[in-house]
Amino acid sequence: MVGESYKLTRPTLAIMILPDGKSIPIDLPQGTVVKVIADPVDGTRFIDVERSGQIVRMFAVDLKERGIPLV
């Protein structure tokens, strides 16, 4: 999945990691395009994606269920 881009078909929750290590939930609106930059690590359910130059984490299952692959 690394390097693949997806367009979200529904609003989706993501987690933004701040420089100080804190994390905050954010909403990714329908139509957001994300690019997978890292597969899940150590069996976690989160996947790292980039959107508009910002790296966020989201559940891999959400990406599969709410994302349309872009070619």
C-alpha positions, -999 to 999 in steps of 0.1 A, spaced: 0 0 0 29 24 5 29 50 -22 -8 45 -31 -32 74 -30 -69 72 -19 -98 95 -20 -121 93 10 -158 87 3 -169 96 38 -156 117 67 -130 98 86 -112 103 120 -74 106 120 -48 113 146 -23 142 142 10 138 161 23 171 172 60 179 174 59 176 212 46 140 209 10 148 218 -17 135 196 -50 151 187 -80 137 168 -89 155 135 -117 149 110 -107 142 74 -136 154 53 -152 134 24 -131 140 -7 -98 143 11 -69 126 -9 -44 108 12 -12 90 3 0 60 23 36 66 35 40 37 59 23 3 64 12 -6 99 41 -11 123 44 -39 149 9 -52 142 -8 -19 150 -41 -11 133 -29 24 124 -14 34 91 5 66 84 -8 88 55 0 122 41 -26 148 33 -18 183 21 18 179 33 8 168 68 14 133 82 -15 118 101 -24 83 114 -57 66 107 -71 31 111 -61 9 82 -96 -5 81 -111 30 77 -89 36 46 -100 3 31 -137 8 38 -138 46 30 -111 51 4 -112 47 -33 -78 40 -48 -66 66 -73 -47 55 -103 
